[in-house]
Amino acid sequence: MLIRIYPENPSEREIEKVVQFLRDGGLIVYPTDTIYGLGCDIFNAKAVEKICRLKNIDPRKANLSFICSDLSHISEYAKVDNNTFKLMKKNLPGPFTFILNGNSNLPKLFRNKKTVGIRVPDNNIIRELVKGLGNPILSTSVKDDDDEILEYFTDPELIHERYEHIADVVINGGYGTLEPSTVVDCTGDEPVIVRQGKGELEY
């Protein structure tokens, strides 16, 4: 199903419709401030495993990340010291994935891994979906099998053609970009940029 939602002012009715699919264990394709993402409710183990199978990754070993709605939401799932909080406050919402030490609120599937990647994209649609669901949404880029980010992954209608048999909902939130997020590891003494993508980190 292809659903049109406008990022400037997401329709509550459409958001609730998509949230219902997430609650029922569905997979969705959604816009972010970088590449379109494929995701599900992080507490639905079957849905998470389904995404991992699609991407040929082991959920217990994979570096999966998820989307929170805001900074206070992050501290429910990860350990955040003062310096990291200040850094995130300067840069979020934005095109960054912060690698943090997880805490005991993480879903069972994530607990074997000590760290977790967290995003708060500068995109109203996905943040409203997270708020509506009440917990984070798994985040993995819509990419080709050989990890290439191809041109048609910016066009939601072409993404829908490719993913309509995999995802329950593809959200058309306008064109995406081809640039991934910048990944920042905050688990050591100093933040380290692991991958430079979209966005310049402000210190």
N, C-alpha and C positions, 0 to 999 in steps of 0.2 A: 504494500500500500504506500502510495506517495502522498504525503501531507504537506501542504504549503503553510509555513509559519513565517511571519515577518519579524526579523530580529529587533527592529526598533521598538516594536510593541507586540510581543507575542500574545496570541489569543489564549485566554485562560481555558476556553473550551477545548481547543486543539491540544494544549499542553496536557490537560487532564486525560484526554483520549490516549496520548502516547504513554503517559504515566501508567495507565491501566495495563497496557501491553507489557511494560516493564515489570509490574507487580505480578503479572501472570507468567513471568519467566521468558518474555519475548526478547528478541534482539532488535536493536534499532541502529540506524545510520543517522548521524546528527552532525550539524555544522559546529565548528569551533572557530577560534581566531587564526587557526593554521589550516591543517588538512582535515577533511571530513573524517569523523571517527566511527568505529563500530563498537557498540557497547551494550551493557545489560546491567541489571541490579547486581552489585558486588556480593550481596548476601544470597543470591540464587546460584548455588553451586552448579546445578545442571546447566544453567545458561552460561556461566563462566567456562565450564568444561567444553561446552559446544564451541565457543569462540576459540578456545585453545586448540581444539581439534581442527578447526578451519584453518588456523595459522600454523598447524604442526608444531605446537609448543607444549611443554609439560607445565601445567599450571603451578606445580610445586616448585619449579625451578625458574620459571619465566620471570622476567622483569616487567610485571604488569603494573600499569599505573591507573589511577582513577581520578575522577573529577569531583571536586567539592564546590559548594556554592559560594563560600567566602572563607576568610581567615579563621574565624572562630570554629567553623566546621572542621578545618584541618586538624586542630588540636584535639579533637575527639578521637582521631585515629593515629596520630603520630606525635612523637616527642619533639617539642619545638622550644629551643632555648631563646633567650632574649635577642641575641644577634641575628639568628635565623628569622625570628619573627619580624625584626626591623627590615631585614633584606626583602622578605616576602611582601611586607606592607608597601614597600617602595615599588615593587614590580608586578603586583597582582591587583586586579585581574590583568592577565597578559599572557603572551605566548611562551610561557616557561613551564618546564616540568622540574619540580624540586624533589630530589631524592632525600628522604628523611628516615630516621629510625622509627619503625612502627611500634604501636603499643598493643595491649591485649584486647582492644575493641575490634581489631581487624578480623575479617571473616576467617574461618578455620583454614581455608585454602591458602591464605596469604601468610599464615602464622609461621610456617617453616622458614620463611625469608625474614631476615631481621629488618630489611629496608623496604620502603615503598615509594613509588613515584606519585607525586600529587600535582594536579593541575587545577587552576581556577581560570578558565579562558575568559577573554574579553568578548563574550558572546552571550547575549541575554537568553537565547533559546535554551542552550544546554544548562545554564545556571538555574533557570526557572524549572526545568525538568528535574534537576537534583533537589531543589526545594520542594517540589510537588511530591517526589518519591520519598523524601525524608532521609535518604542516605546516599552515599556516593554512587556514581555510575562508572563502570569499567571503561577504560579508554585505550583503544588500540587503533592505529591509523588504518584507513581504508587504502590498502596498497596492493600491488601485484604480488604474485607468489614469489618472484625473485627479488622482492623488496624494492622494486622500482616504483617511483611515484610518477604515474603517467598522466598525461594532459587531461584525459577524460575524467580523472578523479576530482576535477574542480567543478564539474557540471553535475548537479544533483539528478537531473533527468537521465543522464548516461550512467550515473552510479546506480540509479534505480533499475535500469535495464540489466545491469550486471549483478545486482544484489537482491532482486525481488524474490528469488527462491531461497535466499539465505536469511534475510532480515524480515521481520514482521512489518516494520515501518521504515521508510526512508523519508527523512524530513528535507524538504526543499526550503533551505533558508538562504538562498542566493548562492552565488559562486564562491567556492573555497579558494585556497591558495595551494601552491605546490611546495611551500617551505615548511618543514617540521618545526616543532618547538625547540627552544634552547634548553638543554638538560643541565641542571646545576646540582652537583652532589654536595649536600650540606651535612654529611655524616661525620666529617673530620673536623679538625680545628678551624680550618678556613674553607669557605665555599670554593669548589672547583668546577669550572665549566667542562663538562664531559663531551658535550656536542653543541657546537654553535649552530643555531638555526635562526628562526625569525626572532627579532627583538634583541636589543642591546641591554645587558644587565646593568642596572643602576646600583651602585654600592652606597 
